[in-house]
Amino acid sequence: MSETPMTETPPRKRRKGIYILPNLFTTMTLFGGFYAILMATDGRFEAACVGILVAMIADGLDGRIARMTGTASDFGKEYDSLCDMVAFGVAPAILIYAYSLQFLADYAWLGGKLGWVISFSYAACAAMRLARFNVLAAIASSNKDFFGVPSPAAAAVVTFFVWSSVDDSRSLFAWISGRVPFDGHDVLWLAAPLTLATALSMVSSIRYNSFKKLNLSGTVRFATFAGIVGVLALVAIDPPRVLFLGFLAYALSGPTAVIWRRSRGKKPTSA
């Protein structure tokens, strides 16, 4: 008597869909950038800066939430990159143009278009920075460092520069110029080179610490915890200026490290 072969039940196909929680935070990143664009074009620069700040917070959480809950997906990675382009590429470019770079049109000898050229250059560099990050992440996902300033950090430099200038009663730039009220025309001398330098830093090959090694769910030393609390307290005292100086220091840390290595005869690491 021959045995009848058992028919194997075909494996059930995994249902395709979108994970809700991490993509909600990614959508918040997109909303923050969209809101910032609306506020910047309406001349409400402080509200625009808050919108980008919210986008930065949401962008910092979506990836961690996806990894903690096991809900990372290819869709989420692509969606995150597109939302980052709006929040950290287009929104800061429009913000700095609406606040300050538009006044470059007053100088006819510069061609009258230099403001939007610098602004567009920033957006283009952000797009190239995100594209390069996606390619490098696919090749070597274990890399713990960035090549070039990350787009959220670059957006923070530009955004918090504007935020630091908006409050003319406390602004260092107002004190230097001796003018109150104070507007974006008074900081053209700094806004234009800062925006261009930040844009170029995104597409540079300088290595930056990504801080991926930080384990927020693990234990830390008391001194480390006290330092984190101290930084948060310092930010709470004067958020715009403290955040601007902090992210500016991060943007300068890469070139500073390169100069330090060269002074010691070490070959700098590049992409």
C-alpha positions in Angstrom: 0.0 0.0 0.0 1.5 3.2 -1.1 1.4 6.3 1.0 -0.4 9.3 -0.3 2.0 12.3 -0.2 0.9 15.0 2.1 0.2 18.3 0.4 2.2 21.1 2.1 0.3 24.2 2.9 1.8 27.1 1.0 3.1 29.8 3.4 0.8 32.7 3.8 2.0 35.8 2.1 2.8 38.7 4.5 0.3 41.4 4.2 1.7 44.6 2.7 1.0 47.8 4.5 2.3 50.8 6.3 3.4 50.9 9.9 1.4 53.6 11.6 3.5 54.8 14.5 6.9 55.6 12.9 5.3 57.0 9.8 3.1 59.3 11.9 6.3 60.9 13.3 7.7 61.1 9.7 4.6 62.8 8.6 5.0 65.3 11.5 8.4 66.1 10.0 6.8 66.9 6.7 4.1 69.0 8.4 6.7 71.0 10.3 8.5 71.8 7.1 5.3 72.7 5.3 4.1 74.9 8.2 7.5 76.6 8.2 7.2 77.4 4.5 3.8 78.9 5.0 4.9 81.0 8.0 8.1 82.2 6.3 6.2 83.4 3.2 3.8 85.2 5.5 6.7 87.0 7.4 6.1 85.1 10.6 9.7 84.0 11.0 9.6 82.9 14.6 6.7 80.5 14.0 8.6 79.2 10.9 11.6 78.4 13.1 9.4 76.6 15.6 8.0 74.5 12.7 11.4 73.3 11.7 12.3 72.6 15.3 9.3 70.4 15.6 10.3 68.7 12.4 13.8 68.1 13.8 12.3 66.5 17.0 10.0 64.2 15.0 12.8 63.2 12.6 15.0 62.2 15.6 12.2 60.0 17.0 10.8 58.2 13.9 13.8 56.1 13.2 14.4 55.2 16.9 10.7 54.2 17.3 10.9 52.1 14.1 13.9 50.2 15.4 12.6 49.8 19.0 9.2 48.4 17.8 10.6 46.4 14.9 8.6 48.3 12.3 11.4 49.6 10.0 10.6 49.2 6.4 11.8 50.3 2.9 8.7 52.5 2.6 9.6 54.2 5.8 13.2 54.9 4.6 12.0 56.4 1.3 9.2 58.4 3.0 11.6 59.7 5.6 14.1 60.9 2.9 11.3 62.8 1.0 10.0 64.4 4.1 13.5 65.4 5.2 14.0 67.2 1.8 11.0 69.4 2.5 11.7 70.1 6.2 15.5 70.4 6.1 16.1 71.4 2.4 13.3 73.5 1.0 11.9 75.0 4.3 15.2 76.5 5.6 16.1 77.8 2.1 12.8 79.7 1.8 13.1 80.8 5.4 16.6 82.4 5.1 15.6 83.9 1.7 12.4 85.5 3.0 14.1 86.8 6.1 17.4 88.1 4.8 18.7 87.0 1.4 15.9 88.7 -0.5 17.5 92.0 0.3 20.5 91.2 -1.9 18.2 92.3 -4.7 18.9 95.9 -3.5 22.5 95.6 -4.7 22.2 95.9 -8.4 25.9 95.3 -8.9 25.5 91.8 -7.6 23.0 91.0 -10.4 19.9 91.2 -8.3 19.5 87.4 -8.2 22.2 86.4 -5.9 19.8 85.9 -3.0 17.7 83.3 -4.6 20.7 81.6 -6.2 22.3 81.1 -2.7 18.9 79.9 -1.4 18.5 77.4 -4.2 22.1 76.3 -3.8 21.3 75.4 -0.2 18.2 73.3 -1.3 20.2 71.6 -4.0 23.0 70.7 -1.7 20.5 69.3 0.8 19.0 67.1 -1.9 22.4 65.8 -2.9 23.3 65.2 0.8 20.2 63.1 1.3 20.8 61.2 -1.9 24.4 60.4 -1.0 23.3 59.3 2.5 20.8 56.8 1.0 23.5 55.4 -1.3 26.1 55.1 1.5 23.6 53.6 3.9 22.7 50.9 1.4 26.4 50.1 0.9 27.6 50.2 4.5 24.8 50.5 7.0 27.1 49.8 9.9 29.0 53.1 9.4 28.6 55.2 12.5 29.8 58.5 11.0 28.4 60.9 8.5 30.3 62.4 5.5 29.2 66.0 5.4 27.0 67.8 7.8 23.6 66.0 8.1 20.7 68.0 6.6 18.9 68.4 10.0 22.0 69.9 11.6 22.6 72.2 8.6 18.9 73.2 8.8 19.4 73.9 12.5 22.3 76.3 11.8 20.3 78.3 9.3 17.0 78.2 11.3 18.4 79.1 14.7 20.4 81.9 13.1 17.2 83.4 11.9 15.5 82.7 15.3 18.4 84.4 17.1 18.0 87.5 14.9 14.2 87.8 15.1 14.1 89.0 18.7 15.8 92.3 18.1 15.5 93.4 21.7 18.0 90.7 22.8 19.8 90.0 19.5 23.6 90.2 19.6 23.4 91.3 15.9 21.2 94.2 16.9 23.7 95.2 19.6 26.5 95.1 17.0 24.6 97.2 14.5 23.1 99.6 17.0 19.8 99.5 15.2 16.4 98.8 16.7 14.0 97.8 15.1 16.2 95.2 13.4 15.5 93.2 10.2 17.1 90.7 7.9 18.8 93.4 5.9 21.1 94.1 8.8 22.5 90.6 8.8 23.1 90.1 5.1 26.8 90.3 5.8 26.5 87.1 7.8 23.4 85.4 6.4 24.8 85.0 2.9 28.2 83.5 3.7 26.7 81.4 6.5 24.0 79.9 4.2 26.5 79.2 1.4 29.1 77.7 3.8 26.5 75.5 5.4 25.2 74.3 2.0 28.8 73.3 0.9 29.4 71.6 4.2 26.5 69.2 3.5 28.2 67.9 0.3 31.7 67.9 1.7 33.6 64.7 2.4 34.5 65.7 6.0 33.6 63.1 8.6 31.1 64.0 11.3 30.0 62.0 14.4 26.5 60.7 13.9 25.9 59.9 17.6 24.3 56.6 16.7 26.4 55.0 19.3 24.4 56.7 22.0 22.2 54.2 23.8 19.2 56.0 25.3 17.8 52.8 26.8 21.0 51.8 28.6 22.7 53.1 31.8 25.0 56.0 31.9 27.4 57.4 34.5 26.1 60.1 36.9 28.4 62.7 35.4 27.0 62.0 31.9 23.5 62.3 33.1 24.3 65.6 35.0 25.9 66.9 31.8 22.8 66.2 29.8 20.6 67.9 32.4 22.9 70.9 32.4 22.7 71.2 28.6 18.9 71.0 28.7 18.8 73.7 31.4 21.1 75.9 29.3 18.9 75.5 26.2 15.8 76.4 28.3 17.4 79.7 29.3 17.8 81.0 25.7 16.8 78.4 23.1 17.5 80.3 19.9 21.0 81.4 20.7 22.1 78.3 22.6 20.9 76.0 19.8 22.4 78.2 17.1 25.8 78.2 18.8 25.6 74.5 19.6 24.8 73.4 16.0 27.3 75.9 14.6 29.9 74.3 16.9 28.9 70.9 15.5 29.2 72.1 11.9 32.7 73.5 12.7 33.8 70.3 14.5 34.5 68.5 11.3 36.9 71.0 9.7 38.5 71.5 13.1 39.2 67.8 13.4 40.7 67.7 9.9 43.0 70.6 10.8 44.0 69.0 14.0 44.8 65.6 12.3 46.9 67.4 9.7 48.8 69.3 12.3 49.7 66.0 13.9 50.6 64.4 10.6 47.6 62.2 10.3 45.8 61.7 7.0 42.2 62.9 7.2 39.4 60.4 6.5 37.2 61.2 3.5 34.4 59.6 1.6 
